[in-house]
Amino acid sequence: MTTQTLPIYQIDAFTDVLFAGNPAAVVPLSDWLPDDVLQKIAMENNLSETAFFVPSAGDEADFHIRWFTPTVEVPLCGHATLASAFVIFNRLGFEGDLIKLQSQSGVLTARREGDAIVLNFPKQPIKREPVSEEVLEALGGVKPAETFGVVSRDTDIVIVYDDAAIVRNLRPDMSALGKLAGRGVIVTAPGDKTGLDMISRYFLPALGINEDPVTGYMHCVVGPYWEEKLGQVDVVGYQASARGGVVACKIDGDRVHLKGEAVQYLKGEITVPT
């Protein structure tokens, strides 16, 4: 079997210190590998997301980006996009302060702003719908203030509580939740500390990720929700996982600007078949 080596980076996203935020693997490519190889690399990395990108031949974007969990390809991922932008800006010698990325979710942008990077992502529309008692029981049985779904990923469930302590202290039955929720369950509440407008967590046992540490996509759901609820254009969210991370959100029509920092943990090489 013939093989080739490729560079790989592991970046902690939505944090300015190591061992916090959400780790993502980033593998720059010159050309696409077969899909099954991309999936196997993501499985081998065993992180919530591995991002791959290639230079784009078109004028609309600089790169074409894709994201894989250990089990499936996903159409949108915030922290792995932030991690990829960090690598492109700081390790690949990209000139300029704006990167355009073609993806399954359209053209995304990443703009350098000092030590931070601002992502421009699509707002995720929601729909009001009841949530089963079984799901609420799997979360711990606490009565929520509101529940709804996400239109673009209609198996996502959103649970709104009125107390941040409930969100921080949830200990879901992941086995039950994975069977009841086709994709993910977002829980959120008003912020409980100065400078935090909202607090959230994201459980995805159905996709092999019990809890995602810090999620850009999720803030395209809860950011607009709390913007409307609080009457603010700018909202700051804290994702209360064990690692934790802060995401600043600015709502701009049907787009959400997500601002965060990133730090490099690892640079190395992987060996894959040709």
Buried (B, 14 or more C-beta within 10 A) or exposed (E): EEEEEBBBBBBBBBBBEEEBBBBBBBBBBEEEBEEEBBBBBBBEBEBBBBBBBBEBEEEEBBBBBBBBBBEEBBEBBBBBBBBBBBBBBBBEEBEEEEBBBBBEBEEBBBBBEEEBBBBBBBBBEBEEEEBEEEBBBBBEEBEBEBBBBBEBBEEBBBBBBEBBEBBBEBEBBBEBBBEBBEBBBBBBBBBBEEEBBBBBBBBBBBBBBBBBBBBBBBBBBBBBBBBEBBEBEBBBBBBBBEBBBBBBBBBEEEBBBBBBBBBBEEEEEBEBEE
